[in-house]
Amino acid sequence: MKNKKIILGLTTLIAITSIATGCGQKAELKDGAEVAVSINGEKITATEYYNEIKKSSISQLVDMIDHKLFDEKYPSDEEETEAIDQQISQMKSSYQNEELFLSFIQQYFGVNNEDELREMLSLEYKRNEAVNDYIKENLTDKEIEDYYNQNIIGDIKAKHILIAPDVSDDATDEEKTEAEEKALKKAQNIIKKLEDGQDFEELAKKYSDDEATAESGGELGYFQADEMVEEFADAVKELENGEYTKEPIKTKFGYHIILKENQKEKAELEEVEDDIKETLTENKLTEDSSLHYQKLIDIREENKITWKDDELKEQYEKYMDQLIETAKSTTAS
C-alpha cells in the first residue's frame, strides 16, 4: 500500500472554470478575487489560495477523480468491508496499544484516525477492482488460448508425504545445511519403504510433516497443477496414475514424496476461461507492480478527463510518473 494522504474537503475546487491564456490553460475560481482570509488588513484571495494548494495537493485531487470514477461502479459491500477489517486487524496486531497504532497510521498514511484510514483503504480497494477488471477486459484471445494450451490439464488427484527440515529461523548456515541433508535422507528412506511394499497412507500418517493432510494419509484431493508450487506441479504432471516419485521433490516447504492417484480429462476452454483470466491478471500485476498505476492512467484517459489547468495536468503527470518509478524500483529489488 502506497503512502498517500486522505481526501480533504477542497471545496474551493468545485467552482473552477476554465479560461484561455496565451501559453496554455489556467483555471480560475469563480469570484476568485473574494477574500479567503485577512491578516492585519492584508488579504489572501481565493485564487491565491487555490494556486498554492494545487502545488502540493495533487494526490487529494487524484483521489477525488477516482471517487467519481469508481464509487458508483464499485459500491462498498460485505467483501470489501471484510478485506479492510482484515488489513486493519493485521496492522493493529503489530502495535501494543491504540495510541501507537494511531501514531503509525498518522505517520505512514497521513490519516488522523481509523475512520479516515478506512476511507483510504476503501478507495484503494475500488482501484484494485477497477484495474483487475480493466486488465481482464483487455486480455487477447491469443493470451488466453496460449495459457490454456500450455498450462491447463485435467484435474489431478494425489497424495503426498512432506518431510520438512527441522530448523529455526535464527539457525546458522551450517545448521540449515545439516537439517536439509537430514530431511532429504529421511525422505529417501521413506521411498525405500514404499519400494519394499509398505502402504503410502500409513507412511504419510506416521512421517508426514504436513499437519493438514497427514491424518488422511497425505490426501490432497483434486487440484489444477498450477495451484501447486512449480516443482511439485512439474513432478506430478510427469507421473502416471498409481505412480509415486522415485526421488524426493524439493520445494520451499521441504521434501515431498508424491503419489498420483488419478487425472481427469482436460476441461473445455469455456469452462476455465474465467479462472485463466484471473490467473493472467494476477501474473501481470505480480511481474510488474507499476502496471497498477499505468492502468489507472489508462482508465482515467478512457473516461475523457479534461484538464482545465495546465499546471495541474503537469503536476498530475509528475505525480503518476513518481508512483510508477517507485513501483518499478520495488519490483526490481
HUKA-V334159 format. One record per residue. N is the residue number from 1. RES is the residue in one small letter. D_LAST is the distance of its C-alpha to the last C-alpha in Angstrom with 1 decimal. Layout:
<<N/RES/D_LAST> <N/RES/D_LAST>>
This chain:
<<1/m/16.4> <2/k/16.3> <3/n/18.4> <4/k/21.5> <5/k/25.2> <6/i/28.0> <7/i/30.6> <8/l/33.5> <9/g/37.0> <10/l/37.0> <11/t/40.5> <12/t/41.1> <13/l/38.9> <14/i/41.2> <15/a/44.0> <16/i/42.1> <17/t/44.1> <18/s/43.4> <19/i/45.3> <20/a/45.1> <21/t/44.7> <22/g/45.3> <23/c/41.6> <24/g/39.9> <25/q/40.1> <26/k/40.0> <27/a/40.7> <28/e/43.4> <29/l/44.5> <30/k/47.8> <31/d/50.2> <32/g/47.3> <33/a/49.8> <34/e/50.5> <35/v/49.8> <36/a/46.8> <37/v/47.7> <38/s/50.3> <39/i/50.3> <40/n/53.6> <41/g/54.7> <42/e/51.5> <43/k/50.0> <44/i/46.5> <45/t/46.7> <46/a/44.7> <47/t/43.4> <48/e/42.3> <49/y/40.5> <50/y/38.8> <51/n/37.8> <52/e/36.1> <53/i/34.2> <54/k/32.8> <55/k/30.9> <56/s/28.8> <57/s/29.2> <58/i/27.6> <59/s/25.4> <60/q/28.7> <61/l/30.2> <62/v/27.4> <63/d/28.0> <64/m/31.6> <65/i/31.1> <66/d/29.1> <67/h/31.7> <68/k/34.3> <69/l/32.4> <70/f/31.4> <71/d/33.7> <72/e/36.6> <73/k/34.8> <74/y/32.7> <75/p/35.1> <76/s/34.0> <77/d/35.1> <78/e/35.1> <79/e/31.9> <80/e/30.0> <81/t/31.8> <82/e/30.9> <83/a/27.1> <84/i/27.3> <85/d/29.4> <86/q/26.9> <87/q/24.0> <88/i/26.3> <89/s/27.6> <90/q/24.2> <91/m/23.6> <92/k/27.1> <93/s/26.8> <94/s/24.5> <95/y/27.3> <96/q/30.8> <97/n/32.7> <98/e/32.8> <99/e/32.8> <100/l/29.5> <101/f/28.0> <102/l/29.6> <103/s/28.2> <104/f/24.7> <105/i/25.0> <106/q/26.8> <107/q/24.2> <108/y/21.0> <109/f/22.5> <110/g/25.5> <111/v/28.1> <112/n/31.3> <113/n/32.0> <114/e/31.2> <115/d/33.1> <116/e/30.9> <117/l/27.8> <118/r/29.3> <119/e/30.1> <120/m/26.5> <121/l/25.2> <122/s/28.0> <123/l/26.9> <124/e/23.3> <125/y/24.8> <126/k/27.0> <127/r/24.3> <128/n/22.4> <129/e/25.8> <130/a/26.5> <131/v/23.3> <132/n/23.7> <133/d/27.4> <134/y/26.7> <135/i/24.3> <136/k/26.9> <137/e/29.7> <138/n/28.2> <139/l/27.4> <140/t/29.7> <141/d/32.3> <142/k/31.0> <143/e/27.5> <144/i/29.4> <145/e/31.9> <146/d/29.4> <147/y/27.5> <148/y/30.9> <149/n/32.2> <150/q/29.2> <151/n/28.1> <152/i/31.0> <153/i/33.7> <154/g/36.4> <155/d/35.6> <156/i/35.5> <157/k/37.3> <158/a/36.3> <159/k/36.6> <160/h/34.3> <161/i/34.5> <162/l/31.3> <163/i/31.3> <164/a/28.4> <165/p/27.9> <166/d/29.5> <167/v/27.1> <168/s/25.8> <169/d/22.3> <170/d/23.4> <171/a/24.9> <172/t/24.6> <173/d/23.3> <174/e/26.9> <175/e/27.8> <176/k/25.0> <177/t/26.2> <178/e/29.8> <179/a/29.1> <180/e/27.4> <181/e/30.5> <182/k/32.8> <183/a/31.3> <184/l/31.5> <185/k/35.1> <186/k/36.0> <187/a/34.7> <188/q/36.6> <189/n/39.7> <190/i/39.5> <191/i/39.5> <192/k/42.6> <193/k/44.2> <194/l/43.6> <195/e/45.1> <196/d/48.1> <197/g/48.6> <198/q/47.2> <199/d/46.1> <200/f/42.4> <201/e/42.8> <202/e/44.5> <203/l/41.9> <204/a/39.1> <205/k/41.0> <206/k/41.6> <207/y/38.3> <208/s/35.4> <209/d/32.7> <210/d/31.8> <211/e/33.9> <212/a/33.8> <213/t/35.5> <214/a/37.4> <215/e/40.5> <216/s/40.9> <217/g/40.7> <218/g/37.0> <219/e/37.7> <220/l/34.7> <221/g/36.8> <222/y/36.0> <223/f/32.5> <224/q/30.6> <225/a/28.7> <226/d/25.4> <227/e/25.7> <228/m/25.1> <229/v/22.1> <230/e/22.0> <231/e/23.9> <232/f/26.5> <233/a/27.0> <234/d/27.5> <235/a/30.0> <236/v/32.0> <237/k/32.4> <238/e/34.1> <239/l/36.6> <240/e/40.1> <241/n/41.6> <242/g/42.9> <243/e/40.8> <244/y/38.3> <245/t/35.6> <246/k/37.2> <247/e/34.1> <248/p/31.7> <249/i/28.6> <250/k/25.4> <251/t/22.7> <252/k/20.3> <253/f/23.5> <254/g/25.7> <255/y/28.5> <256/h/30.3> <257/i/33.8> <258/i/34.2> <259/l/37.6> <260/k/37.7> <261/e/40.7> <262/n/40.8> <263/q/39.1> <264/k/40.4> <265/e/40.9> <266/k/38.0> <267/a/38.1> <268/e/39.0> <269/l/36.3> <270/e/37.8> <271/e/37.5> <272/v/33.7> <273/e/32.7> <274/d/31.5> <275/d/29.3> <276/i/27.9> <277/k/27.1> <278/e/25.3> <279/t/23.2> <280/l/22.4> <281/t/21.4> <282/e/19.1> <283/n/17.5> <284/k/17.1> <285/l/15.5> <286/t/13.1> <287/e/12.1> <288/d/11.7> <289/s/11.5> <290/s/13.1> <291/l/16.1> <292/h/17.4> <293/y/18.2> <294/q/19.4> <295/k/21.8> <296/l/23.1> <297/i/24.0> <298/d/25.8> <299/i/27.6> <300/r/28.8> <301/e/30.0> <302/e/31.9> <303/n/33.6> <304/k/35.0> <305/i/33.8> <306/t/35.9> <307/w/35.0> <308/k/38.2> <309/d/36.6> <310/d/34.8> <311/e/33.2> <312/l/31.8> <313/k/30.5> <314/e/28.7> <315/q/27.2> <316/y/26.0> <317/e/24.4> <318/k/22.6> <319/y/21.5> <320/m/20.1> <321/d/18.4> <322/q/16.7> <323/l/15.6> <324/i/14.4> <325/e/12.4> <326/t/10.8> <327/a/10.0> <328/k/8.7> <329/s/6.2> <330/t/5.3> <331/t/5.5> <332/a/3.8> <333/s/0.0>>
